[in-house]
């Protein structure tokens, strides 16, 4: 089997092909958009590339063409020799990746299915709208504080209306630069509502999301993002591996007789981790009698509320995984079964 290493670029990519014995048989540059056609014409090979914006689209095309695909984490390639001795070019990078692929079976990140990529993109696009609106509302609130103006409390959806009511009562009225910000906030709110409805519609039609939404505190956005993040539940041995994948397990720096555990690792998808924490807060506030919350309150008595919320978020992630794996819905009695205690955070 030949080894095809591709150093991906926005416009052009460098290709280095080696035989199974490690001899270079082809080197060339190719337009990135035409790599799919190039891979279709090749016999079954191992295709290796580094993670980047274009890598998963090319990886999907390579899989459709029948190749073995390895998308190597960007954090690993330097240990393989890419950029060694401060010598880094596209050609050298492709040569190094192909040479290493001939010697070892390179590890690969998970290549998501097309549906999972589309769902994650849908959620990420909504996140971008929310972040843009947050920046705009912060500038408006900052300007109000600078002028010692206070508006009625309320949600961000009604911020523009409340600010206009306050400023129209002032002799100066509404400055043009503030009105522009308010109009932008209103436009973004409309788009965010549309994106939220689209995600809710997707979750309504997806059987897995419906199972996950049977858990208190878990809505369409959390369920859809969880499905897109894990993609294939069978690649996880158990719920503990899911917690580690989501970065919700304690970090550790132990050696010999010294045991030192720290805060959570924060590895993996930060947006998914944030959603689970928010779901844990919602569950904490609205379902005080749920066995999960009672368990978390016992943790809070020992370690504090913030630690308990993170522990509850990790537990939620494990429960969502179990519901998906077992094709069941949430049963609060099962979540209360005692388990071997572990360090919360």
Buried (B, 14 or more C-beta within 10 A) or exposed (E): EBBBBBBBBEEBBBBBBBBEEEEEEEBEBBEBEEBBEBBEEBEEBBBBBBBBEBBBBBBBBBBEBEBBBBBBEEEBBEEBBBBEEEEEEBEBBBBBBBBBBBEEEBEBBBBBEEEBBEBBEBBEBBBEBBEBBEEBBEBBBEBBEEEEBEBEEEEBBBBBBBBBEBBEEEEEEBEEEBBEBBEBBBBBBEBBEEBBEBBBEBBEEBEBBBBBBEBBBBBBBBBBBBBBBBBEBEEBEEBBBBBBBBBBBBBEEEEEEEEEEEEBBEBBBEBBBBBBBBBBBBBBEEBEEBBBBBBBBEBBEEBEBEBBBBBBBBBBBBBBBBBBBEEEEBEBEEBEEEEEEEEBB
